[in-house]
Amino acid sequence: MKKKPTVSILMSTYNGSMYIEKQIESIKNQNFPFIQVSIIDDHSTDDTVNKVRGFIEKNDLTNWHLQVNSKNMGWRHNFFELLYSAKTDYVFFADQDDIWNTNKVSRMVQVGESISQLNVLVSDYVFFGDNKDHRLKKISEVNYENDIFLVSQNIRNLQIGRDGCAFMIKGSFVSQIHDIAHKIPVDSFGLSQSHDLACWLSAVLNNSLFHLKDNLIAHRMHQNSAWSEENSRIDNRLSNYNKKLLVYYQYILDYVKDQQQDTVFRKQLAEKIRDINVEMSLINQHSKIRLFLSVFQFSSMRRYLGTLSRVLKSHQMF
């Protein structure tokens, strides 16, 4: 008889007292056995730790572990620490304020066990809370079977398509994620690499990222989340964004070269980098004539037209 796979659920908490109880209750109610839960609290100043510790003791959850940081380390640090310490067959990330369907773990593990190519699986979710009208990002993908899709290895998918709460990672793939996190240390906004983007990128670059079109989480959106606060401080001016995007893509291209992947994707990424360099030059020159004559410098008409629109808007020429 085949041994049942083991699962770790990893959570970083910080001042989550308002919503934490419903989330950890939904995790406890998962219909899959053999689950370990590891939580790092990032030096909360509210009642989060007491609520989590009380919940663990009340329900005699001997397979749940709570670590409390002596100072705030940041959610990126905490999730990476948890990920690198995980020793189970599958690993899940959990936000502190969502609510999981009871079959989230069992459904995703079922898919993971059925596809040998799979290293990372993401699901869908429904939004609720302050921004419940939010929409899921469209993922470039091909159908694998029924409601399961293989995420394509292309430029578009170098941007993360699902939040970390929707991820399941095979434990055997964690070392590859560790490698990516060190060799591609920033995201396209110039921020430090995050656990979920590192997992997404690792699987895309290894052609082993799958998407399950099933809403398995109620994903809370609110203005006080760690990512919302961080996102509000990002400088989105075109010239600055292009500089950060260029650095991000160059890290990825260098990684692909190191892996000696001489693929169509590598060629497309190199072309994208050249196109961004041309666009940055056009932004700095402020020349209408130069802008319209640059059409032959781009790898495609679509890229040129996209640049034309962005640069004209940036310069407010019309």
Buried (B, 14 or more C-beta within 10 A) or exposed (E): EEEEBBBBBBBBBBBBBBBBBBBBEBBBEBEBEBBBBBBBBBBBEEBBBEBBBEBBEEEEBEEBEBEBBEEEBBBBBBBBBBBEEBEBBBBBBBBBBBBBBBBBBBBBBEBBBEBEEBBBBBBBBBBBBBEEEEEBEEBEBEEBEEEBBBBBBBBEBBBBBBBBBBBBBBBEBBEBBBBBBEBBEBBBBBBEBBBBBBBBBBBBBBBBBBBBBBBBBBBBBEEEBBEEEBEEEEEEEBEEBBBBBBBBBBBBBEBBEEBEEEEEBBEBBBBBBBBBEBBBEBBEBEEEEEBEEBEEBBBEEEBBEBBBEBBEEBBEEE
